[in-house]
Amino acid sequence: MALEVARYLVEPRWWEKLPGDWKGVFGRDAPLAVEIGFGNGEFLAWAAKENPDWNFVGFELALTCFVKAGKRLASAGVENVRLARVDGAFGLRELFPNGSLSRVYLHFPCPWPKARHASRRLVNERLARTLASVLAPAGIFELTTDVDWYAREAADILSSTGRFSVRGPVPLTEGGPDTRYERKWRLEGRRIFRVEAELVRPGKVDRLAEGTMPHARIKGPVPRAALLSLAGLKETWPEGAFVIKEIFLASNERAALVRAFAVDEGFQQQYFIAVVRGPDGWMVKLDGATLPFRTPAVKRSVAAVAAALEKRGQA
Ligand SMILES: C[S@@+](CC[C@H](N)C(=O)[O-])C[C@H]1O[C@@H](n2cnc3c(N)ncnc32)[C@H](O)[C@@H]1O
């Protein structure tokens, strides 16, 4: 049944405090491990069953993976796993306190081989900084891949920080995660490589998101023309940008939904900003239906919508 996944899901976008309180989420204090890109959940189900004294968090983006993983976790009968539909690199950095993770697993990430797609590779300097911050001392990042140059590139990036003791890449004949992709690549005769990075010199990463909800009151009227003129409003700065895409106006003209797109250091989000007229005047706030992480770009978009409405309402 598709809803089996519901008991494992967490929605960190709703959390008021970031990084998260994972002891509260799991209802116990235990060593914590993360898998980025859990696919059909095979490895998570196996690892959680093998290690009942650990807690596991899985990040994925593909919706179908959640249904499949939910079934596997339920049939394995495990309770020590939570799944979040969050970009793994962002989730790792924003949702875990410094030094809180014992293990981070990344099995068969897409290598994005073309040079013009290199910025999409999950293992990069930013991930290395995040790992140095969220892993506990002697915590381990484990990468498994069928792509030799990707394994070498990852090992080089991690080594060059001076914060990890890096083993590999080593060809893996046994002891792999035994996932769908491992079996697929082995059937094709590909070699599998493992890189392990143990944290020896912890670092600190700058986080972007926080819990507080941005909102603003508008002094004065908000005429229809001011609302409709918001489309195309945008700002860009070195680390981010936002753009207002479309406006949906309620028939009584006392509310509007503003469709926005924001990017912070490559992390993209789409969401609605609500502009509503209450008893005390107009208010601009994030709409709960598409609640994004409260990043600098998201906060700037809410403030800019309010400022534009105030200015255009008085014009
Ligand atoms: C090649 S599959 C490997 C799946 C699984 N680990 C396995 O070994 O069978 C890569 C998976 O990573 C997921 N993925 C890609 N980018 C991601 C990201 N930024 N955060 C979380 N998951 C991601 C994809 O949706 C896909 O399911």
The ligand as a Tripos MOL2 file, in Angstrom:
@<TRIPOS>MOLECULE
LIG
   27    29     1     0     0
SMALL
NO_CHARGES

@<TRIPOS>ATOM
      1 C1         21.5860    6.2380   -9.5710 C.3       1 LIG1
      2 S1         20.3690    6.3630   -8.3480 S.3       1 LIG1
      3 C2         21.0210    5.3660   -7.0170 C.3       1 LIG1
      4 C3         19.9630    4.9250   -6.0550 C.3       1 LIG1
      5 C4         20.4420    4.0260   -4.9120 C.3       1 LIG1
      6 N1         21.3890    4.7040   -4.0550 N.3       1 LIG1
      7 C5         21.0230    2.7540   -5.4350 C.2       1 LIG1
      8 O1         22.2260    2.5120   -5.2050 O.co2     1 LIG1
      9 O2         20.2840    1.9660   -6.0460 O.co2     1 LIG1
     10 C6         20.6190    8.0280   -7.7140 C.3       1 LIG1
     11 C7         19.4730    8.4910   -6.8270 C.3       1 LIG1
     12 O3         19.8210    9.7240   -6.2200 O.3       1 LIG1
     13 C8         18.6800   10.5670   -6.2200 C.3       1 LIG1
     14 N2         19.1840   11.9450   -6.1440 N.ar      1 LIG1
     15 C9         19.8000   12.6490   -7.1230 C.ar      1 LIG1
     16 N3         20.1550   13.8660   -6.6790 N.ar      1 LIG1
     17 C10        19.7580   13.9340   -5.3850 C.ar      1 LIG1
     18 C11        19.8360   14.9400   -4.3780 C.ar      1 LIG1
     19 N4         20.4130   16.1390   -4.6380 N.pl3     1 LIG1
     20 N5         19.3200   14.6830   -3.1610 N.ar      1 LIG1
     21 C12        18.7270   13.4880   -2.8980 C.ar      1 LIG1
     22 N6         18.6260   12.4950   -3.8100 N.ar      1 LIG1
     23 C13        19.1380   12.7150   -5.0310 C.ar      1 LIG1
     24 C14        17.9650   10.2300   -7.4970 C.3       1 LIG1
     25 O4         16.5910   10.5920   -7.4470 O.3       1 LIG1
     26 C15        18.1830    8.7300   -7.5900 C.3       1 LIG1
     27 O5         17.1380    8.0180   -6.9730 O.3       1 LIG1
@<TRIPOS>BOND
     1     1     2 1
     2     2     3 1
     3     2    10 1
     4     3     4 1
     5     4     5 1
     6     5     6 1
     7     5     7 1
     8     7     8 2
     9     7     9 1
    10    10    11 1
    11    11    12 1
    12    11    26 1
    13    12    13 1
    14    13    14 1
    15    13    24 1
    16    14    15 ar
    17    14    23 ar
    18    15    16 ar
    19    16    17 ar
    20    17    18 ar
    21    17    23 ar
    22    18    19 1
    23    18    20 ar
    24    20    21 ar
    25    21    22 ar
    26    22    23 ar
    27    24    25 1
    28    24    26 1
    29    26    27 1
@<TRIPOS>SUBSTRUCTURE
     1 LIG1         1 GROUP 0 **** ****
